[in-house]
């Protein structure tokens, strides 16, 4: 996987939110690379900064209150943070597309879905309205909507949640982008519909699209991901290949998460619990997870652990792994 | 099921049809058949899980049990007595049945201190003097694992998990005979979810609660429930003791539902039954099996009304072809 240059590369991204004189760092030094044909999952609970990371890539953050303090987002060697709005418009949708959790709110309720797809096509390709319409039908067929010739005239309210998410994916595919960012694409859907959408996304990977999948559902991660990033309070806590992450988590937070989900067919008396909650303020110094960690030592309370690079390219931000790897230098 | 004990709640052929606005020149009156002939019993001390996808009628059913929705047809018996929906009957009912909702951000009054919110059901029902009520509130907070001095805080000062604990304490304040939990953990994060699930399991054991637990998350239902009912398009498809259902699902819908859940194990072999299409609309749903349009085993005989068949101890399924399906598997 290391042989070709990554499609998308994030380096030391830091994002602040300033509100009422207070500054909250939502993303704190996040770096990762997305390779061609890879599904990279970002897992984390609410407030872990996973969505903010995605929105920064797309240049969709509200500035202010948000502010990108430092970092680079490199797409094919070009820093997206230095791009002007005009260039960004070409990339957004044309090269990198994003789908969101709520397909109902991402589409305009006043226009038929076909028209909305055609609009996206015509923004990026030089085709006339009729050709765009034909392309829209083909796309809807590709994402598995039955009788697409008829359905392009439907308004969003005439479609179900699963259908709308398919429309969103069709729109994301419309301009032949290389990267798809999917922010909780199945959270609002039922399990049987979720299975259909996940199959569809897995099919896109076969066509060597690079997919950044953001989710909080570890089941989805296990089914879809090649590599996984676990985020907690704006920092990457662990990065690993999916099988390694589930077999031997290298960070206490990952371990806690994996243990606390009830699993089908296993008779557990009690579920494992990570004490406390994420909404408490970040500790002044030391590891972010330290107040909830069952392995916490005195060192964890005073100094922030760096990301340690372990064997097989795994990363873990935990002092317990200090002897197993070298610290990554962070910008 | 034991046959001598009186069930705490018995639902007989319960229906709720919502009329749809008639279009001009349209003869037939249309109905959304949200709940379309449900039979259920809940024994005292039992936790019954109700699973199903959105739009299957599980929330309408719970609202009818709660007395928030009137029925179209059928009967709900509480303790062997039929519901009355008069003022006095409702008062009685609200003393016996309490509910915990999905979103703890919406179900607590933002301007009411949580101690007062928990005390409210006690005050309304004249259950004790002020001193007694204060003592009970402290007891309840302690029971759900919230420090007693939080009683003076407002909901916005609490995290999502803590708010859900408050909602549970409020529901339990008057010792209800039946607790309805409508998706109590689906709005919570993974690490908080296990805390609340453990709390519910502990309370179930300690207080010997009778609970109707509604969820779309099957692993959660398996963890908490004694028996599970699977609902689809306003009807119960399969009902069984929890362990038995997860070991041997016999209705094709249950099987598809189980296989669609992503398993948190990258080594798991995936034999997924992907259902095509969406849940059909419950507007004037045709007779016969509701799952017919998506069922991989559909046969002409399925256009007839499904029949209840026993496939094991307390395990019933509403599929005509379950025998053949089990044989072919």
Interface residues (C-beta under 8 A of the other chain):
Chain A: X45 X46 X146 X160 X162 X163 X190 X191 X192 X193 X194 X195 X196 X198 X199 X216 X217 X218 X219 X220 X221 X222 X223 X224 X225 X242 X243 X246 X256 X257 X258 X260 X261 X262 X263 X264 X265 X267 X268 X270 X271 X272 X273 X274 X277 X278 X279 X280 X292
Chain B: X53 X54 X159 X160 X161 X162 X189 X190 X191 X192 X193 X194 X195 X197 X198 X201 X216 X218 X219 X220 X222 X223 X243 X246 X247 X256 X257 X258 X259 X260 X261 X262 X263 X264 X265 X266 X267 X268 X270 X272 X274 X275 X276 X277 X278 X279
